[in-house]
Amino acid sequence: IKRKKKKRTQKKLEMESNVKEKLEEVLSRFTNYEIPQVRHARLKKHHLVTIENANKYLTDNLTKNISLEELAKHCCISPFHFSRIYKIFTGYSVYQYLQLMRLKHAEMLLSTALPVADIAFQSGFNSIDYFSAAFKKQYNSSPSSFRAHQKKTAGFHK
């Protein structure tokens, strides 16, 4: 069962990677989009599962203070090499990806009645000020303004 699951995961990841490559190729032909560093087939073969394991670990530990060393150790790879391949595969540094995940989580929680401070901490941020600044940078709106806009939009669609 484990082998089948692992093969299924590898095939899914390989398919997603191939789709991303084709999309990049099409974008580069019709726009000014530049294709990132070429991924070698051997690199893909050996590290797709590593990246998937890393993303699962990040998701499962979203609210914890995760270090690059801890994540690399979980994936059985050196921090330097892990950081390099993660950026190649995802287009983001581990820190950027984790922050985007946390902000997306916070965005979903803003549709609840939780106070913004609680949302910040439940999304893995250690500082309300830092959370507010990161949220504003990503969404061009403070968390409170974003919530108010969500409520207006939700009322409009009823």
Phi, psi and omega in degrees: 000317180298319180298315180299317181296317180296316179297319180297317179296316180298316180297319179297313180294320179296318179297315179299319179295317178296319178298317180298318179298315180295320178298317178298321179297314179296314180300320182292332179285325187252354180223188177270014181296133178255131180289130177296175181315134183295135178265126180282148181302322181294319178298316178300311184303320186272340189240358177300315180293324178300315181294319179296318177298320179296315180295322177294317179298317178298317179296315182291336184239031186308321186271355181271160176277099186261129177261159177299320180298317179297315181293316179297320179297318178301325182268003178059050182210154181292147180303319181297310181295318179300313180302318181295311183289329179297316179295321179297316185283322187258338185084000180233152168287163180302317181299315180298317181295316179297318179296319177298320178297317180295319179293322177295320177297315179298320179302317179294320181290338180293347176276359176261179180269005180300143174296150182303322179299316179296321179297318179302310182290323179289344178264002175098006178272141181266352183220132178293320180297316180295317178302311181299317180294316180294319180296315181296321179295320183283319188250002182056034182198145175290158178304319181294317178294321178299316179297314181299319179294322177299317181295317178298315181295320179296319178293327180290324183277357181282000000 
